[in-house]
């Protein structure tokens, strides 16, 4: 399984924890050992046929409907955290 390339590889664990926390707050069941699997739950909700392995049959719109809620909610949380730090 390919991992998203992040600028600071050492931050992967913290990003996974953020993903876990944010998506749990949104009411999703997240396996803390495999937070990347939340994409399958979101795909099921959207009736998108995401499967493990190659998913080249998905349109970019379908992929966006899966990744958008995850990344979007993570970005919103990071902005909120940054605003809180600026207030201190």
C-alpha positions in Angstrom: 0.0 0.0 0.0 1.4 3.4 -1.0 1.7 6.0 1.7 1.1 9.7 1.1 4.4 11.5 0.9 4.6 14.0 3.7 7.2 16.7 4.0 8.4 15.5 7.5 8.2 11.7 7.6 8.8 11.8 11.3 5.4 13.5 11.7 3.4 10.5 10.3 2.5 9.1 13.7 1.3 12.5 14.9 -0.7 13.0 11.7 -2.3 9.5 12.1 -3.2 10.5 15.7 -4.8 13.7 14.5 -6.7 11.8 11.8 -7.9 9.4 14.5 -9.0 12.1 16.9 -10.7 14.3 14.2 -12.6 11.5 12.6 -13.7 10.1 16.0 -15.1 13.5 16.8 -17.1 13.4 13.6 -18.7 10.1 14.7 -16.6 7.6 12.8 -15.3 4.3 14.1 -11.5 4.6 13.7 -9.1 1.7 14.3 -6.3 3.4 16.2 -3.8 0.9 14.8 -4.9 1.5 11.2 -6.4 5.1 11.0 -5.9 5.1 7.2 -8.8 2.5 7.0 -11.3 5.2 7.8 -11.4 5.8 4.0 -13.3 2.5 3.5 -16.0 3.6 5.9 -16.4 6.9 4.1 -16.4 5.1 0.7 -19.2 2.8 1.9 -21.3 5.8 3.1 -20.8 7.4 -0.4 -21.5 4.1 -2.2 -18.1 4.2 -3.8 -16.5 0.9 -4.6 -13.1 1.4 -2.8 -11.2 -1.7 -2.2 -7.7 -2.6 -0.9 -5.1 -2.4 -3.5 -5.4 -0.8 -6.9 -8.4 1.5 -7.4 -7.7 3.0 -10.8 -11.3 2.6 -11.8 -12.4 5.4 -9.4 -13.0 8.8 -10.9 -11.2 11.8 -9.4 -14.6 13.0 -8.1 -15.1 9.7 -6.2 -11.6 9.9 -4.8 -12.3 13.4 -3.7 -15.5 12.4 -1.9 -13.4 9.9 0.1 -10.3 12.0 0.8 -12.0 15.4 1.1 -13.8 14.8 4.4 -10.7 13.3 6.0 -8.2 15.9 4.8 -10.6 18.8 5.1 -11.5 18.0 8.7 -7.8 17.5 9.6 -6.9 21.0 8.0 -9.8 22.6 9.9 -8.5 21.1 13.2 -4.9 22.2 12.5 -6.1 25.8 11.8 -8.1 25.8 15.0 -4.9 24.6 16.9 -2.8 27.3 15.3 -5.3 30.0 16.2 -5.3 28.7 19.8 -1.5 28.9 19.8 -1.6 32.5 18.5 -4.0 33.5 21.2 -1.5 32.4 23.9 
